[in-house]
Amino acid sequence: MNGVWYVNFHDSLVVARPWGFVLMYNVGVDIVEIERIQRAVDRWGQRFLHRIYTEAELDLCRNRVPELAARFAGKEAVMKALGTGTKGVSWRDIEILSNRRRAPLVFLHGRARCRARKLGMKKLAISLSHSRDYAVASAVGGAERTSK
């Protein structure tokens, strides 16, 4: 493969290309216990749901806690890929919906969108999964920059 690969300590993979472009991938991964999300829903109800999820996400998940948990993990994974953690963007600034084939799609709003633009992030891919007890997500954001 043409290029030099290295990993830095901020969850980013950088590929230097000899023709002057640098591809940078920011990565975020998260896992959550589905029971933790169930307890939050039981305790806080609509207050919790409307603080974390958009109306479109709630319509899509239809109160299925494993799907809500997968999207919760997805939002945290995206926050990590953006390098903000939970303090830098609002939960609802990250919206995870599905395409016609039920593959997850990420839509960024507000501060999350601004942060992605600042990073030069052109694409953001996400994968969600869950078992009986856990939901897991990984997010990879890519930016291409001209090296100086």
N, C-alpha and C positions, 0 to 999 in steps of 0.2 A: 504494500500500500504506500502511495506517495504521501509523505507528511511525517511529522514528528508528533507523537502522542505523549501527553503527560497529565497527571492528575494533581490538582492543587488541593488545599485543605479546606475549601469552602464548597464542597459538594459540586464541583464543576469539572467537566472534562473538556480540555482544550486541544484542538487539532490545528497545528500550524501547517499551512500549505505553502509550497515553494513559490506559487504564483501570487502571493501577497494577500490571501484571504485567511482569516482565522475563524474557525467554527467553534463556538462555545456552547456546551450543553450544561444547563443547571438541572440538578437532580434532586428530587424530594421523595421520601418514602415514609409511610405511616401505617401503623396497625392499631386497631382499637377493639376492645371487647364489646361485643354486641350488647351484652347485659348492661354495660355502663350507659349506653345510649337509651336502653329500655328504662333504666332507673331515672335518667334525666327526664324522659317523657312522662313517666309516672309521677314524678315529683313536681315538675314545672309545667307540664302540659303545653298548651298553645304558646305560652311565653317563651319556652325553650325553642319550640319548633320555628316560631317566627323570628327569633333572634339569629338562628343558624341558617335556615333554609329560605329560598325564595318561594313565591307562590307556585311557580312552574315546577320547582323541585318537589314541593309537597304534593302537587297534583300527580306528578309522575310516580312518586313512591307510594302514594295511597296508604300511608300509615304502616307500611311494611318496614319494620325496624331493621332487618338486615340491610335493606337498600338505603335507609337513612344512615346507618352506620358506615356503609361503604362510601357514601358521599361525604360524611364527616371526615373520614380518613383521607378522602380525595382532596378536600379543602385544605387539610393540614399539610398534605404532600405538596400541594401547589404553593402554599405559604413558604414551605422550606425551599422549593425551587426558586421562588422569588427572593429568598434571602431575608424575609421579613419576620417570620414566626407569627404567632397569633397577635402580637402587638402592632404590627405594621399595617394591616389591612382588616377590613370588616369581613366577617364570615359571609355576609350576603354579597360582598364584592366579587366573590368567586361562586359561579353558578355551574353546576354539573348536570347537564341534560343528556339526552340520547338522540342518536340519529335514527333513521328508519329501521336500521338493522340492530338497534338497541346498543350500539357501541357508544361509550360515553364521550361527550364533547364538553370542553371547558369554555366558558364565556367569562371574560373579565370585565369588571365594572369599577368605577370610582378609583380609589387608591391602588387597587391591584392592577388595573389597566395602566395607570401612570407608572407604576413600578416596572411593569413589563416593558413599556416603551423606553424607560430610562436604561434598562439593561440591553435594549436592542433586541428583545425576544420577539421573534416573528412567529414562532410556532410553539404550541404547548400540547403535548400528547399526555394522555392519562390512561391508566389501566386500573380497574376496580375488581375486587373479588371478595367473596366471603365464604366462610364455612358455617357450621352451626354456632360456633362460639366467637369467631373473630372476623373482622373485616379489614382488608388491607388495600392500600393504593400506592401506586408509584406515578410520579409526574416527571416529565422531561421537557424542558424548554430549550429551544435552540435559537441562537443568534449568529449571524455572519457579519464579520467586520473586516474592514481593510486593515492589514497590519501596517504599522508605521516604521 
